[in-house]
Amino acid sequence: MKSSLPTKFVQGFRQLLKDALGSTDAASGKQLRKCIGVYGFYDYDGEPIYVGQTLESFGIRIGRHMTGQRSDTLAYRILDPFEVAEVEFWPTEDLRNDASKKAKIDAVEYSAYRWAIDHSKYGAILNEKIPPVSAIGGLPSSYRFNLVPENMREEREHPDVRIARRAETLARVSAVAHERGEVSPGLRRVIVIQAVRLADLAAARMAYAEGRVRPSPSAIDVNALVGNVLEESRVDDASDE
């Protein structure tokens, strides 16, 4: 049977995602899978790693992310689905029939993006494209879910497993840049940020093995390496006008 083809981890992950999408948005009374809005992914440390939006539905967009059917973030392997341990939804179903819903959801996405940056220990996440700069406002009520089967979490979050996955992701994204030659500055930035995430985790593992305190993420100055992504977003926004 095809249902038995995925590994037990993938089966458990998909079931938890299905349950999450089947939850009800209190504001609209709809299942989250049918709602539009903004979403965010977190890794095993609760570190925000990606923010996006959908005008289709969470069910369609998240499904594409997690099954590798998207043409951008998954094709480039910017976002490794095996690094995703939690998902958060900010439904904006009340805007579905709003004539200016795109601009309003852009504003929610930018607010969520800024929130993620502020709560990232690196001050950066793995978005290749920075959301359109908008006025920062309050975020709608959100729903956050764990996607990792508890009986498999210990193995999946083992540092050596995660180091190997990050190294593989970094190699594949770098290969895309090499093969295409001309890629966006955002993709170049993502390569650096992924390298920082890899270096931080590898350094923490080495410190643990040697009985030392884990180095602070601030030991790597991300802004010095990739520039101020928020300032860059203002420049990019101005160039689009």
Beta strands, then each sheet from edge to edge (+ up, - down):
strand 1: 37-42
strand 2: 48-54
strand 3: 86-91
strand 4: 143-146
sheet 1: 2+ 1- 3+ 4-
end
